[in-house]
Amino acid sequence: MGLGKILVRLAALITLLFGFMWAIPQLAPQVPGPYEGVRALPPVSPKPTGSTTVPPPLPPGFPSMERPPPQIEVPDGQPQPIATKFGWTYEIPAEWRNFSTGIAGWSNAGRSVVYGSIGDFGSNYCPESDGSTLAMSGMTGRRGMDLHTAALDAARGAEIIFGDDSAAPPRIEYSQPSDIEVAGEPAAIHRHGIERAQANRL
């Protein structure tokens, strides 16, 4: 067989191979586009987890800040002033611990209470209760309530602080509000008595 015939047969074979390569994709089923047959769902916004009620605005000129001011340094043995983010400053005794930029919080049965600008005394006095104190002071705020309602609402934080999921709830009795003045401004306090069902806790 001559060289010419070999070259012709080789060219025919290459042509036939390329023909097969072209024909195979034409016979195969069409590949869908990347999103073909996929039904797009409308975007879902997450449900709000907290209250959707906008709190009422602060009174005109009422101070407001995100964090309390830095701790006020005083000489040893002097009462310690604690400045709060609400614009008020109060004093704790000299022997108390000044934790003015800290917070303290409790939760119980899905409810919680939080205080800032903390002072405390007798920290960790009870070995049975981590973080126990003999006394604590702090600051919180209320909006959209009259004075007596706000005082009672703040006092009822004792139900959360002294409550315990694993024990019977404490029995708390509240007094009628007492009207007082703080720095020339009207204020109110509630006194309450607490009786626990468990007597074995310090």
Secondary structure, 3 states (H helix, E strand, C coil): CCHHHHHHHHHHHHHHHHHHHHHHHHHCCCCCCCCCCCCCCCCCCCCCCCCCCCCCCCCCCCCCCCCCCCCCCCCCCCCEEEECCCCCEEEECCCCEEEEEEEEEEEECCEEEEEEEEEEECCCCCCCCCCCCCEEEEECCCCCCCHHHHHHHHHCHHHHHCCCCCCCCCEEEECCCEEEEECCEEEEECCEEEECCCCCCC
